[in-house]
Amino acid sequence: MREVRVGTRELKNRLSEYLRRVKAGETLIVTEHGKTIGQIIPVRPTTEERVKAMAATGQVEWDGGRLQAYQPRTVNKSQRLLSDLVAEDRQ
């Protein structure tokens, strides 16, 4: 993603052009008297939109249902209790 610095007067005078550039993926750093005062960034697609795009290209399979939040699980594969491992780690 490319960043472009632009002054407020220049931005005002050529707003349509700069908005086209933002749509194309560029980030605008807006300055006033050489000091940064803000940014205009492209809108990022939602997770659902990204998954739909990946499904359309065959990268993933998705039935269109609601996406569930990832819930990581800890799996203890040893013979010791998890509480013993935690206590040992604290020492």
SVG drawing of the C-alpha trace seen along z (x, -y; Angstrom):
<svg xmlns="http://www.w3.org/2000/svg" viewBox="-26 -26 37 66">
<polyline fill="none" stroke="black" stroke-width="0.4" points="0.0,0.0 1.5,-3.3 1.3,-6.5 1.1,-9.9 1.5,-13.2 -0.8,-16.0 -1.5,-19.5 -5.0,-20.6 -5.2,-23.2 -4.0,-20.6 -6.4,-18.1 -9.3,-20.5 -8.5,-21.6 -8.1,-18.0 -10.3,-16.0 -11.8,-13.8 -8.4,-12.7 -7.2,-11.9 -10.4,-10.0 -9.8,-7.9 -6.3,-7.1 -7.7,-6.1 -10.1,-3.7 -7.2,-2.3 -5.6,-1.4 -3.3,-4.4 -3.2,-6.0 -3.3,-9.8 -1.4,-11.6 -3.0,-15.0 -0.7,-17.8 -1.2,-21.4 1.9,-23.6 4.0,-20.5 2.6,-18.8 0.5,-15.6 -3.1,-16.2 -4.8,-13.1 -5.1,-10.2 -7.5,-9.0 -7.3,-5.3 -9.1,-2.8 -12.0,-0.9 -10.9,2.7 -13.3,5.5 -15.0,7.3 -13.9,10.8 -17.1,12.1 -16.3,10.2 -12.8,11.6 -14.0,15.2 -16.6,14.8 -13.8,13.6 -11.7,16.6 -14.6,19.0 -15.2,17.4 -11.6,18.2 -11.7,21.7 -9.2,21.0 -11.7,22.1 -15.0,23.9 -17.8,22.0 -21.5,22.8 -22.4,19.1 -23.3,19.6 -22.4,17.3 -18.7,17.4 -17.9,18.5 -15.2,16.9 -12.1,18.9 -11.9,20.4 -8.4,21.8 -8.2,24.8 -5.3,26.0 -4.7,29.7 -2.6,31.3 -0.9,34.4 1.2,35.2 0.3,37.3 0.7,34.4 -2.2,32.1 -2.3,28.7 -2.4,27.0 0.9,28.7 2.5,27.4 1.3,23.9 2.6,24.0 6.0,25.3 6.2,22.5 5.6,19.9 8.6,21.1"/>
</svg>
